Amino acid sequence: MAHDIKEHDIPKELVVNTDQAQGVLTQGSNFTWAKTGSKQISIVGAEEKQAITIITSISGSGVLLPFQAVYEGKSAVSCPKQSANCHTQATNTGFQFEYSGNQTYWSTQKTMRSLVDNVITPYFSEQKEKLGIAETQKSIWQIDIWSVNRSKEFCEWMKKSHLNIIIHYVPAGCTGVFQPCDVGIQRIMKHSLKQSCLHDIVDKILVQVDEGKTDITVDKTIRVLHNRTVSWLWDAYTTLNDPCIVKKVS
């Protein structure tokens, strides 16, 4: 999407960087306990992996936008239940819990359009109102060249539905050095997710130990894992939602 407007002509509040990260729901490890002489040893999270795609967005002025989480599945049943821990706080903040519509957890045309309609555009509109700028003011949205993002279908939809958003693509192979979210946000987020997951596992095991159980189990069914991700994502968001952290990379 070519435009004559230069980036320095646009306020930092109207420049947003978005990136995608995959969150593993069953954290594995390189170490485990087993009896001496065991012929086969299973490692938690190594045999079966479940994951989601988490889309993070930050503004040039240091604002962390609400997360979008994409779950594998073809209906809303695949998304976390509203009764999941921290679901109310997350949705009130603007989190978007989406199902992919297919058998993967990757972003799709449907989920990317939802991201623009429900996260990116509302943020730009709010900032324009605060700055006293007309709604026709151009905004910059910086994203990677994921196949959906650069597809003809998505670009044509953007031109038709969101003409005032200018798309800047991060060049291929430059994500690790050029894209702010990848450079400074994803590492903190993934560390927080891993810590939250570990905290949940420890709590579940300690409850069973206190009850005197000897056959300790951890429920790794997809429904349970999806519901738990809500609190994990909320913890990560509250950790990252600090202008000092965001401005270091924005």
N, C-alpha and C positions, 0 to 999 in steps of 0.2 A: 504494500500500500504506500505509494509514493506521495510525498507532500513537500511543499516549499518551505514550510515552517521549520525553524531551527529549534533545537531542544532548549537552548538558553532563553528563548522567548516565552517559555512556559514555566509557570511557578512550580516549585518542588512538590507542592501539595497535589499537583496534577500529573505527576510522574510516578507510575507504579511498576514494580518488578514482580513477576510471578514465576514460580518454579514448582516442579513436581518432585515428590520424594516417595519412595516406597517404604512403608512401615511393616516390619515383620511381626506378626501377632504371637508366634510361638518362638521365643528367643532360644537359640541353640547355644552350645558351648563346645570347646575343644576338650573339656575334662568332665569326668563323671566318676561316681563310686560304683564299684562292682567287686564281687568276691574273687579272690585270687584263683586263677585257673579257669575263669569263665570263658567259654568258647565264643559267645556272641554278646555284645554289649550295646545296648541302645542308648543314644544320646538324645535328651529331650530337645525337640525342635528340629532334629537333623533329618528324620525320616519323612515327616510331613510338614510342609510349610504353608502357612496362610498369611496373606498380606493384603494391604490396602494401599491406595494411592492418596497421598496427602498433598494438597495444593496450598502453598503458602504465598502470600502477597504482602509486600511492604511498599510504603510510599517514600519518595525522596525527602520528605519532611520528617521522617522517623515514626510513621504510624504503622502498626501491625494490623492488617486487615483480617477478618474472620477466616478460619480455615474452611476448605472444602475437602471432604473425605469421600472417596469413591470405593464402593464395595462390589465384589463380584456378585452378579445375580440379575434376574430379569424382572424383578418387581420390588416394591417398597418393603416387602417382607425380609429382604436381604439386609436392610439397614437396621441400625440399632433401635431397640424399642424406646418409646418415650419415657418408660419407667427406668431406663438405665441411669446409673449414678451420674450426676452432673449434666444430664441431658437438658434440663430447663435452663441452666446458666449458659450452656453452649448455644442453644437455639436463640435465646434472648439476645445474645451477643452477635448473632448473625451467622453462626456455623451452618454449613450446608452438608447434610448427609445424603449422598446420592448412590443409586445403584447403577451399575455400568450398562445394563441392558443386554449383556452377553456373558460369556464364560470366562472373562478376564476381569481384573480390577484396574485396568488402565483407563485413562481419560478418553472420552468419546466425544462425538459431535454434540450429543445430548448434554453431557456433563459440562463441556466447555462453554456451551451457550448459557447454561444455567449459571456458571461462574460469572460470566459477563453481566447477565441480567440481574443477578441477586447479590453480587459482591462488588465487582469492579465499577459498574455504572452507578449504583447508589452512592459509593464512596466519592466518585468524581462529582456527582450532582451536589452532594452535601458540602464539599469543599468549595465549589463554585459559588454556592449560596453564601457561605461564610466570608468568602473573599469579595463578594459583590460583583462577580463576573457573570456574564451572560452564559446561558446554557449552551450556546453555540461555540464557546471557547474550546479550542482543541486540547486534548489530553494525550499523554503518551503512555502506552502500555508495552512494557518490555517483556517478551516471553522467548522461550527456546524454540527450536525448529522441529519439535515433535510433529510427526506426520499429520496429526489432526490440526494442529495450529497453523500449518502452512498449506493446508489443503485448499483447493479452489473453492470447495463447498463452504468452508468456514470463512475464508476471506470475502467471498461474495455476500455471505450473510452479515458479516461485520459492516461492509460498505452500505448495505441496505438498512440494517437495524441500528447501527451505532457509528454513523458517519463522522462524529466528532472525536472518535478515539483513533489515534494514530498507532499502528503496531510497529514496534521495533523488534527485529529478531536478533537474538544472540547468535553470532556466527558458529557454525558447526565446529566442535572440538575446543571451543573457548569457554564453555560453561564454568569450568573450575577456576578460571582466572578473571572472567568478565561479568558473570551473573551474580549480583549481590546476594540473593537468597541462597544460592548454592555455596557461595564463599563463606558466609557468616551466620546463616540462620539454620540450615538443615542439620549441621553437626550438633548444635545445641538441642534442637528439637528431637533428633534421634536418640541422643543420650538421655534426655528426659523420658522419652517413651520407654526405653529399655529399663530405666530405673523404676518407672511406674509399674511396668509388667512384673519385674522382680519383686516389688513390694507386694503386689497382689498374690503372687505365688507363695511367698513366705507366709503371708497372713493365712492363706487357705491351708497350708501345711501345719502351721502352728495350732490352728483350731482343731485339726484332726489329732495332733499329738496330745493336746490338752484333753481330748475326749477319750484318750487311751487306745486309739486305733493303731493297729500294726501294719495294715495294708494301706499305705498312704497313696492317694491318687490326686491328680490335678485335672480338672475338667478342661479339655481342649477342643470341645465341640465348637463348630463355627458360630453358632448362635451365641454361645457364652462369650466367645472371644470378641465378636462384633459389639456386644453390649459393653464389654469392658473397655473398648477403645475410646468410648466417650470421655470417661474420666481421665484416661491417659492423655488424650488430646487437649482436654481442658487444662490439665497440669502443665503441659508443654506451652500452651498459649499464655497462661499466667506467668510462666517463667520468662518467655520471650517478650511479653508485652511491656517493654521498657524502652523509651526513646533512646536511652544511652546505648543500648545493645543494637537497636535498629539503625541508628545514625552512623554507627561504625562501618556499616557495609553499604548503606544507601547512598 
